[in-house]
Amino acid sequence: MKKYVLKRLLLLFPTLLGITFVVFMVSHLAPGGPLEAELSKLKALTSEGGASQKQISKEEVDIIKARLHLDKPIPIAYLYWLGQVVQFDLGESRINYKKVGDLVLEKMPISLTFGLSGFLISYCICIPLGMYKALGHGERFDIISSFIIFFTYSIPIFALAMLLLYFLASGNFLSIFPLGHEISDNYESLEPFDKLIDRLHHMFLPVLCYTFHSFAVLTILMKNSLLEEIGKDYVRTALAKGMSFKEAVFKHAFRNSLIPIATGFGSNLGLILAGSLIIELVFNIDGMGLLSFTAVKQRDTDLMMGLLLIQSFLSLLGNIISDVCYVLIDPRIKFE
């Protein structure tokens, strides 16, 4: 197992190089690349006050190209960017002229708080619920809960978020929760306990949407996985040896039924930190999802590449964590 993990970690870096190089090349070759973005910004500055746009000279264009390393072939320009990354410098955002690393450190805790809360609540609810449905398969609770689960699954996240805001926050029906943001305007003047309550108050609706995002899939996956394990020979053998059904399920079948669920443990790591653009837009949360959208919209190359590097690294690392979870759940699994 140690050799397998080490091999996967070593393969992680060439994979990152491939991902970042392809995106770097496309972002520079596509219309509206970093050079066009800089020229547009310069033209906008020269035309402030209603004056006509000044023609940018070739010398000015050459200076911008040299500053962005665009006077060299794309592979060489990529190596310059990679050299900055090795020195833990992800560049500077052209939107607000802040360091990309500082922006990520500023927005990441926000998305991590909402995403991780929704992730943990989903698993804490869906695993017991899926087990209960499997043990009572075909009974009234199973049928009614399945109908509710599939009904909620059919509702798009953005529609659910808008409905929650309309009915519970807008004041048209109720005004129990705030309309958005992560904290209140008077947050800094509150006492420590009141600050905690304020954060939880603002988190409730967005976290509820995060939870619904994977609620149906996890519940049905857990139910079907446990049903499959209960029907296998080793469970019937345990029952034939005198073990009670409850013991056979919780001592043998339950652990093996977690293997499909473990797939999402590490794989969701990148998604948790990346944030959800739809939820952040609806609830006006200034997190990683909104930051990524703004970077793409504004063609902020350094910010795009920095976010891509971090999210790709976490996603690849999450895949390795998923494999480790397999072995922890079932030691019979061997990776060579």
C-alpha positions as CSV (number, residue, x, y, z in Angstrom):
1,M,0.0,0.0,0.0
2,K,2.8,2.4,0.9
3,K,4.5,1.8,-2.5
4,Y,1.1,2.4,-4.3
5,V,0.5,5.7,-2.5
6,L,4.1,6.9,-3.1
7,K,3.7,6.0,-6.8
8,R,0.4,7.9,-7.0
9,L,1.9,10.9,-5.3
10,L,4.8,10.9,-7.8
11,L,2.3,10.7,-10.7
12,L,0.4,13.6,-9.3
13,F,3.0,16.2,-10.4
14,P,3.3,15.2,-14.1
15,T,-0.5,15.1,-14.2
16,L,-0.7,18.6,-12.7
17,L,1.9,19.8,-15.3
18,G,-0.3,18.4,-18.1
19,I,-3.5,20.0,-16.8
20,T,-2.0,23.4,-16.2
21,F,0.0,23.5,-19.5
22,V,-3.1,22.7,-21.6
23,V,-5.2,25.4,-19.9
24,F,-2.3,27.9,-20.0
25,M,-2.0,27.3,-23.8
26,V,-5.7,27.6,-24.4
27,S,-6.1,30.7,-22.3
28,H,-3.3,32.4,-24.3
29,L,-4.4,31.3,-27.7
30,A,-8.1,31.9,-27.3
31,P,-9.6,35.4,-28.2
32,G,-9.5,37.8,-25.3
33,G,-6.3,36.3,-23.8
34,P,-4.0,38.2,-21.4
35,L,-2.6,40.5,-24.0
36,E,-6.0,41.6,-25.3
37,A,-7.2,42.0,-21.7
38,E,-4.2,44.3,-20.9
39,L,-4.7,46.3,-24.1
40,S,-8.4,46.8,-23.4
41,K,-7.7,48.0,-19.9
42,L,-5.1,50.4,-21.3
43,K,-7.5,51.7,-23.9
44,A,-10.2,52.2,-21.2
45,L,-7.8,54.2,-19.1
46,T,-6.8,56.5,-22.0
47,S,-10.4,57.2,-22.9
48,E,-11.6,58.2,-19.4
49,G,-13.6,61.4,-19.3
50,G,-15.3,60.8,-22.6
51,A,-12.1,61.3,-24.7
52,S,-11.6,59.2,-27.8
53,Q,-9.5,56.1,-27.4
54,K,-5.8,56.7,-27.9
55,Q,-4.0,54.4,-30.4
56,I,-1.6,52.2,-28.6
57,S,1.9,52.3,-30.1
58,K,3.8,49.2,-31.1
59,E,6.4,50.0,-28.4
60,E,3.7,49.9,-25.7
61,V,2.4,46.6,-27.0
62,D,6.0,45.2,-27.0
63,I,6.4,46.4,-23.4
64,I,3.2,44.6,-22.3
65,K,4.2,41.4,-24.2
66,A,7.6,41.4,-22.5
67,R,6.0,41.9,-19.0
68,L,3.7,39.0,-19.7
69,H,6.4,36.9,-21.3
70,L,4.2,36.8,-24.5
71,D,7.2,37.8,-26.6
72,K,8.4,34.2,-26.2
73,P,6.8,30.9,-27.4
74,I,4.0,29.6,-25.2
75,P,6.1,26.7,-23.7
76,I,8.7,29.2,-22.6
77,A,6.1,31.5,-21.1
78,Y,4.6,28.5,-19.3
79,L,8.0,27.8,-17.8
80,Y,8.2,31.3,-16.5
81,W,4.8,30.9,-14.8
82,L,6.0,27.5,-13.5
83,G,9.1,29.1,-12.1
84,Q,7.0,31.5,-10.1
85,V,4.8,28.7,-8.8
86,V,7.9,26.8,-7.6
87,Q,8.8,29.9,-5.5
88,F,5.2,29.8,-4.1
89,D,4.2,32.9,-6.1
90,L,1.0,32.4,-8.0
91,G,1.1,35.9,-9.6
92,E,-1.1,38.9,-9.2
93,S,-4.8,39.3,-10.0
94,R,-5.5,41.9,-12.6
95,I,-9.0,42.5,-11.2
96,N,-8.0,44.1,-7.9
97,Y,-4.2,43.9,-8.0
98,K,-3.9,41.5,-5.1
99,K,-1.6,38.5,-4.8
100,V,-3.5,35.4,-6.0
101,G,-2.3,33.5,-2.9
102,D,-3.7,36.2,-0.6
103,L,-7.1,36.1,-2.5
104,V,-7.2,32.3,-2.1
105,L,-6.4,32.4,1.6
106,E,-9.1,35.1,2.0
107,K,-11.9,33.2,0.2
108,M,-11.0,29.6,1.0
109,P,-12.2,29.6,4.6
110,I,-15.6,30.9,3.5
111,S,-16.2,28.1,0.9
112,L,-14.6,25.5,3.2
113,T,-17.0,26.4,6.1
114,F,-20.1,26.1,3.9
115,G,-18.9,23.1,1.8
116,L,-17.5,21.0,4.7
117,S,-20.6,21.6,6.8
118,G,-22.9,20.5,4.0
119,F,-20.6,17.5,3.3
120,L,-20.5,16.2,6.8
121,I,-24.2,16.8,7.4
122,S,-25.0,14.9,4.2
123,Y,-23.0,11.8,5.3
124,C,-24.3,11.9,8.9
125,I,-27.9,11.9,7.7
126,C,-27.7,9.8,4.5
127,I,-25.8,6.8,5.9
128,P,-28.2,6.1,8.8
129,L,-31.2,6.9,6.6
130,G,-30.0,4.5,3.8
131,M,-29.4,1.8,6.4
132,Y,-32.9,2.2,7.9
133,K,-34.5,2.1,4.4
134,A,-32.5,-1.0,3.5
135,L,-33.5,-2.9,6.7
136,G,-37.2,-1.9,6.1
137,H,-37.1,-2.4,2.3
138,G,-40.6,-2.3,0.8
139,E,-42.3,-1.0,4.0
140,R,-44.3,2.2,4.3
141,F,-41.4,4.4,5.5
142,D,-39.2,3.2,2.7
143,I,-41.8,3.9,0.0
144,I,-42.8,7.4,1.4
145,S,-39.2,8.4,2.0
146,S,-38.2,7.3,-1.5
147,F,-40.9,9.4,-3.0
148,I,-39.7,12.5,-1.0
149,I,-36.1,11.8,-1.9
150,F,-36.7,11.6,-5.6
151,F,-39.0,14.6,-5.5
152,T,-36.3,16.7,-3.9
153,Y,-33.7,15.3,-6.3
154,S,-35.7,16.7,-9.2
155,I,-35.6,20.2,-7.9
156,P,-32.5,22.1,-9.3
157,I,-30.3,23.7,-6.6
158,F,-30.7,27.2,-7.8
159,A,-34.5,26.8,-7.8
160,L,-34.4,25.4,-4.3
161,A,-32.2,28.2,-3.1
162,M,-34.6,30.8,-4.6
163,L,-37.6,29.1,-3.0
164,L,-36.0,29.0,0.4
165,L,-35.1,32.7,0.1
166,Y,-38.6,33.6,-1.1
167,F,-40.5,31.7,1.6
168,L,-38.1,32.0,4.6
169,A,-36.1,35.2,4.1
170,S,-37.8,37.7,1.8
171,G,-40.6,38.7,4.2
172,N,-43.3,37.8,1.6
173,F,-44.2,34.8,3.8
174,L,-41.6,34.6,6.6
175,S,-38.4,36.5,7.5
176,I,-36.7,34.0,9.7
177,F,-33.3,34.0,7.9
178,P,-31.2,36.7,6.3
179,L,-31.2,37.1,2.5
180,G,-27.6,36.3,2.1
181,H,-23.9,37.1,2.9
182,E,-21.8,35.2,5.5
183,I,-22.3,37.6,8.4
184,S,-24.3,40.6,9.5
185,D,-23.2,44.2,9.0
186,N,-22.8,44.7,12.8
187,Y,-20.9,41.4,13.2
188,E,-17.7,43.1,14.6
189,S,-19.6,44.7,17.4
190,L,-21.2,41.5,18.6
191,E,-20.1,39.4,21.6
192,P,-18.3,36.1,20.8
193,F,-21.4,33.9,21.4
194,D,-23.6,36.3,19.4
195,K,-21.0,36.1,16.6
196,L,-21.4,32.3,16.5
197,I,-25.2,32.5,16.5
198,D,-25.0,35.1,13.7
199,R,-22.7,32.9,11.6
200,L,-25.0,29.8,12.1
201,H,-28.0,32.0,11.2
202,H,-26.5,33.0,7.9
203,M,-25.2,29.5,7.2
204,F,-28.5,27.6,7.6
205,L,-30.0,28.1,4.2
206,P,-26.8,27.8,2.1
207,V,-25.7,24.6,4.0
208,L,-29.2,23.2,3.5
209,C,-28.7,23.7,-0.2
210,Y,-25.3,22.1,-0.1
211,T,-26.8,19.1,1.8
212,F,-29.6,18.6,-0.7
213,H,-27.0,18.6,-3.5
214,S,-26.0,15.0,-2.7
215,F,-28.7,13.9,-0.3
216,A,-30.7,11.7,-2.7
217,V,-27.6,10.1,-4.4
218,L,-25.9,9.2,-1.1
219,T,-29.1,7.8,0.5
220,I,-30.1,5.6,-2.4
221,L,-26.4,4.5,-2.8
222,M,-26.2,3.5,0.8
223,K,-29.5,1.6,0.7
224,N,-28.7,-0.3,-2.4
225,S,-25.2,-1.1,-1.3
226,L,-26.4,-2.5,2.1
227,L,-29.2,-4.5,0.4
228,E,-26.6,-6.1,-1.9
229,E,-24.3,-7.0,1.0
230,I,-27.2,-8.5,3.0
231,G,-28.0,-10.8,0.1
232,K,-24.5,-12.3,-0.2
233,D,-23.3,-15.7,1.0
234,Y,-21.2,-14.6,3.9
235,V,-24.2,-13.0,5.6
236,R,-26.3,-16.1,5.1
237,T,-23.4,-18.2,6.5
238,A,-23.3,-16.0,9.6
239,L,-27.0,-16.4,10.1
240,A,-26.7,-20.2,9.7
241,K,-24.1,-20.3,12.4
242,G,-26.5,-18.7,14.9
243,M,-25.6,-15.1,14.6
244,S,-28.6,-12.7,14.8
245,F,-29.6,-10.7,11.8
246,K,-28.7,-7.5,13.6
247,E,-25.2,-8.7,14.4
248,A,-24.7,-10.0,10.9
249,V,-25.6,-6.6,9.4
250,F,-23.6,-4.4,11.8
251,K,-20.6,-6.6,12.2
252,H,-20.2,-7.7,8.6
253,A,-22.5,-6.2,5.9
254,F,-22.4,-2.6,7.1
255,R,-18.6,-2.2,6.8
256,N,-18.5,-3.6,3.3
257,S,-21.5,-1.5,2.2
258,L,-19.5,1.6,3.0
259,I,-17.0,0.9,0.1
260,P,-19.1,2.7,-2.6
261,I,-19.8,5.5,-0.2
262,A,-16.0,5.9,0.4
263,T,-15.6,6.9,-3.2
264,G,-16.8,10.4,-2.4
265,F,-14.8,11.0,0.7
266,G,-11.6,12.2,-1.1
267,S,-13.2,13.0,-4.5
268,N,-15.3,15.7,-2.9
269,L,-12.2,17.4,-1.4
270,G,-11.6,19.6,-4.4
271,L,-15.3,20.4,-4.8
272,I,-15.6,21.4,-1.2
273,L,-12.8,23.9,-1.4
274,A,-13.8,25.1,-4.9
275,G,-17.2,26.2,-3.6
276,S,-20.5,26.1,-5.4
277,L,-21.0,29.0,-7.9
278,I,-24.8,28.7,-8.0
279,I,-25.2,28.7,-4.2
280,E,-22.7,31.6,-3.7
281,L,-24.4,33.7,-6.4
282,V,-27.9,33.2,-5.0
283,F,-26.9,33.8,-1.4
284,N,-24.3,36.5,-2.3
285,I,-21.5,34.6,-0.6
286,D,-18.1,35.9,-1.5
287,G,-16.3,32.5,-1.7
288,M,-14.1,30.5,-4.1
289,G,-16.9,29.7,-6.5
290,L,-17.7,33.3,-7.1
291,L,-13.9,34.1,-7.3
292,S,-13.4,31.4,-10.0
293,F,-16.4,32.7,-12.0
294,T,-15.0,36.3,-11.8
295,A,-11.5,35.1,-12.9
296,V,-12.9,33.4,-16.0
297,K,-15.3,36.3,-16.8
298,Q,-12.6,38.9,-16.5
299,R,-10.0,36.8,-18.3
300,D,-7.7,37.1,-15.2
301,T,-5.1,34.6,-16.3
302,D,-2.9,34.5,-13.2
303,L,-6.0,34.1,-11.0
304,M,-7.4,31.4,-13.3
305,M,-4.2,29.4,-13.3
306,G,-3.7,29.7,-9.5
307,L,-7.2,28.5,-8.8
308,L,-6.9,25.7,-11.4
309,L,-3.6,24.6,-9.8
310,I,-5.0,24.4,-6.3
311,Q,-8.3,22.8,-7.2
312,S,-6.6,20.2,-9.5
313,F,-4.1,19.3,-6.8
314,L,-6.8,18.8,-4.2
315,S,-8.9,16.7,-6.6
316,L,-6.0,14.4,-7.5
317,L,-5.0,14.2,-3.8
318,G,-8.7,13.4,-3.0
319,N,-8.6,10.4,-5.4
320,I,-5.6,9.0,-3.4
321,I,-7.5,9.6,-0.2
322,S,-10.4,7.6,-1.6
323,D,-8.1,4.6,-2.3
324,V,-6.8,4.8,1.2
325,C,-10.4,4.8,2.5
326,Y,-11.0,1.6,0.6
327,V,-8.2,-0.2,2.4
328,L,-9.2,1.1,5.8
329,I,-12.8,-0.2,5.3
330,D,-11.8,-3.5,3.7
331,P,-8.2,-4.7,4.4
332,R,-8.7,-7.4,1.8
333,I,-8.3,-4.8,-1.0
334,K,-4.8,-4.7,-2.2
335,F,-3.3,-2.0,-4.5
336,E,-0.2,-3.0,-6.5
